[in-house]
Amino acid sequence: MDAERTARIAALAATAGPVWAESHDGSALQEFLKEIGCDGVDAVLVTRQVVGCSLGEAQEMFFTAPCRGVELAVHNALMETLERSQGDV
C-alpha cells in the first residue's frame, strides 16, 4: 500500500474508532463507513484496524452488514462466474 492510502486508512480508522467503541456493532460501523464514503477494500482495511481483527473477520463484518447488500451481491455474482469458468478450462 502506498503512503497516501496508508494515511487515508489511518485517518478513517481514527474517525470510525468512536463508533466502534460506543457499540461494538459491526453493522453500525459499516453504516458509518458507508455514510462517509468509505467502501470496498478501504472499508475492510479500516474495519480491520478499528476492530483489531483478522482480514477474514473484517471481510465477514463488511459483507454481512445489511447496508452492504449490494457489495455482497456483486461479490457472490463474481464468485459464481469464477466457479462456472473453472469448468471451461
N, C-alpha and C positions, 0 to 999 in steps of 0.2 A: 504494500500500500504506500502511496506517495505521502509526503509530509502534509500536504494540503488536506487530503482526505483524512489522515490520522487526526489532524487538528479539528476538522469538522465533526468527526465521530466523538472526540473527547468533549467538544463544546455541547453537542446534542445530549451526550450522556449526563453532563453536568446539569443541563436544563431538565432532563427527564428524571433524574435521580429522586427529587422530592415526590414525584408522582408515585414511583415505586415504593418509596419509604412510607408514604401515607397509607397505602392499601395492600401492598404485596399482591396486587391483582394484575395478572398478565394481560387480560383483556383491556383493563383501564390504561395500562402502559401503552399498548398498541393503539388504542383510540387516540391517546395524546400524541403519539408519534405521527399517526396519520394526519391529525389536525394541523400539525406544524410542518407537514410536507416531507416527513422522513419515511421513505418507503423502501421496499426491496431489500437488497443486501445491506444497505446502510442501517435500516431498521433492525435487522438481525444482529448486526455488529453492535449497535447501541444497546439492544436488549442484553446481549451477552455481557457487555461491560457493566451495565446498570445492575443487573440481577446477580452477576458473578457466577454464571452458569456455563456449561459447555456449549459449543456451537450447535450441536444437535438439539439440546434443550431450548436454546434461543430460537432455532428454526421451528420447533414444535409450538412454542409460545406464539410465534408470528403467524404460522399457518392455521392455528386453531382459534385465534381470536375472531369473534363474529364480524368485526369490521374489516377483516382481511379475506372475506369470502371470494372476492374477485381474484385475488392473488392465488388463493388455493385452487380455484377452478382452472386458472391458466397453468399452474404447476401440474395439476392432475392431467390435463389435456396433453401437455408436453410429455409427461411420463408415459402416458398411453401410446402416444405416437412413437416414442423411442422403443417401447416394448414391442409394438407391432412391427417396427422396422427390423428388429432382431431376426424375425422370421424370413426377411428378404435377403439376408446375407448368405 
